[in-house]
């Protein structure tokens, strides 16, 4: 009887192991098209697809939360979520996060009214300009130092869609320049031009602010296994990149 009971339980244990769901990994982000955005109730975007693929191949089920950026960052900092994306690395952020290898690249440029005829070779050429910045974005160190030292009037844009708001402020002549990631702001101008016709009067001007930088994902340092997760994320990311290039 005892042997029969063990034999009858064994298939149930196998079935339970097969049916066990993979562990959940909570990833927080915000809408930042075309990298992350919601369309027809689904989270989409370049970086979303990369992160989703990597997490799944790591053996986890991704659970995405779309939040205002400040809240998303806070949740990962305090360990309420495991992963944050997409963001650039900085010494301040490294105190709270373990950054992955790059998942995409970012290039910051200035946007101005087409009629303004603004040009620059060094940031000092833009003295006395009214410059708009996003409250939630981490810019190149040389740009941040220039803001502190130069005689420039800075408007910090902190609305729910700060880049769209910043572009509209330029179009309405409330500010002279708005600094923005080029891919993201070009996307916004194209998408919202019918709703906000004034955006047709705004364009990027030549010149890159700082160097082209990497967008990354970042694990919360509150997780005891954060270093292991980062190593595995980077390993799988390399595999994904290699497969897509073959």
N, C-alpha and C positions, 0 to 999 in steps of 0.2 A: 504493500500500500504506500509506503513511504517513497519507494522508487518511482511508482506510478505518479504520485503527486508531484515529484520533482520534474519528471518528464512532461507532465501537463502544464506546469508553470513555465518551463523553458521557452516554448513558443511565444507566450505572452510577454516575456522579458524582451525577446527579439523584436516583437511587434512594437513594444513601447519605445525601444531604442530607435527604430526606423521612423516612428511617427513623431519623435521629439523635435520640437521646433528649434531652429537656431536662436542663440541669444540676441537680444535687441541692442543696438547701439544707437543712442539718441544723438542726432545731429541738428544743430541750430543754425539758421541762416536768416537772411532777410532778402527782400526783393531787390535785385540789382541786375536788371536785364542788360545784355543778353546772357549774363553768367548764371543768374538765378531769377526766375520769375514764375508766376502762376498763370496758367492758361487753361480755361475750361475746367477749373477746379483742380488741376494737376500741376505739381511742381516740375518745372522744366528748366533747361538752360545748359550751357556748355559745361560749367563746373559741376552742376547737379548730376549730369550723366556720368562724369568721371568719378565723382565721390560715390555715387550709388553703385557703380560697377565694382569699384575697389572694395567697398564694405561688404558687398555680397560675396565676392571671391575670397574675402578673409574669413567667411563662415558666419557672418552676422546678418541680421535683418535690419536695414536702416529705418529708423523712425524719425522723419523730418519734422521740424517745427519751424514755421515761418513767422518771424517776429520783428518788431522794430530793432534796429541794430544794437542799440544800447542794452536792451533787454536780453537779446540773444547772447551778447558778449558776457553779461553779468551771469546768466544761467550757466555758461560753461566755466566761468571763473570760479563759481561757488560749487561746481560739481553737480548741479541739477540736470545738466546735459553733458554729453561726453566729448562732442566734437563741434568745432565752429568753423565755418567757411563762408565766403572766401575773404582772405585778409592778407595784408602785407606784414612782414615781421618787423619788430622794432624792439629795442632794449626794454622799454616799458612793458610791452606785451609779453616778452619772454619771461617775465617774473611769474606770469599766471598760466602760460601755455607752452606746450611742446609742439613746435612747428614741423609740418611734414615737408617733403620735397615739393617743388613747385607743381601746381596743377594747371596754371595758365599764367599769362603775363599781363602786366598793366603798364600803360604809358600815359602819363599826365600831360595835358596841354591846356592852353588858355583858349577860352571862347570869348568872342567880342562881336559887336554889331558889324555887319558887313560895311556899313558906311563910315566906320570909325577910323579906318586906315591905320590901325595900330600894328607896330612891328617891334621886335626886340631881338637882341643878341645876348644880352646879359640882363639879369633881373634888375639891375640898377637903372636900365632904360625905362622901367615901368614905375619909377618914383612918382608920387602924387596921384597915382591911379586909385580908383575905388575897386578893391579886389574882393570877390566873394569866395568863401571856402565852405566846405561841408563840415559840420560839427563832428561827424562820426567817422571821418576818413583820416588815414595816416599818410601824410605826404612826405616827400623826400626831405631829409634833414636840412639840406642847403636852402630849400624853400622856406621851411619853418624858421630857420635862423634869419633869413632875409626879412620875414614878416616882423620879427622882434626888433631888428636893428634899423630897418628903413623907415622913411617917413611915408608910410602907405596906410590908407584907410581900409580897414578890413571889416567886412560884414560876414558874420558866421551864420550860415543857413542851417537851421535845425528842424525844418518841417519833416513830415513823414517821408516825402520824396525830395530830399534836399537837392539832388542834381537837377531834376526837372524845375524846381523852384528857382535854383540859381540861374539856369538858362533863361527863364522867363524874366528874371530881374535884369539880366543883360539886355534882353529884347526891349524891355520897357524903360531902359536908360536909368535904372535905379543904381546900377553898378556898371563899371567899365569892362571888367574882366571877371570871368568865373573859371576856376581851375577844376578840371574834371578828367577822369579816365576816358580816353578818346573813343574806344569802342562803345562804352556805355552811353556816353552823351550823344554820339552819332545815332545810336539806336533810338534814344529818346526823341531826338529832333524828328527823325523819320516817322516814328510811331504817333507822336502827338501833334504834328503840324496841322492837321485838320481841326482838332479841338482847340489848339492855341496857334492861330495863323501867324502871330508875331514871331514864332520860332523860325520862320523862313528867313528872318533878317539876322540870324545868328550863325556864325561859323567858327571853326577852329582856326587859329592863326599859326603860322609855321614856328617850329621850335618845341622841344621837349623839355619839360621841367624835371631836372634831375635825370637819372638813368632809367631805362626801362626796368621795371621791377617785377618780382614774382608774386602772384596770388597763391596762397597756400591754404591748407586746412590746418587746424591746431587742436590738439588734445588737451583736455583739462588736466592740470597738475594735481587736481584733487583725486584722480584715479590712481590707485597704487600701481596699476599695470600700464600706466600711460607710456612709458618708454618702450615697453614691449609692443604695444599697439602701434606706436609710431614706426618702429622698425618693420613690423609686418605690413603696415599701410604702404610704406615706401617700397618694400620688396614687391608687393602686388602691383603697385603703380608702375614700376619698371616693366613688369611682365605685360601689363595692359598696353603700355606705350610701344613695346617691342612688337607685340602682336598686331597692333594697328598700323605699324610702319612696314610690316612684311607684305 
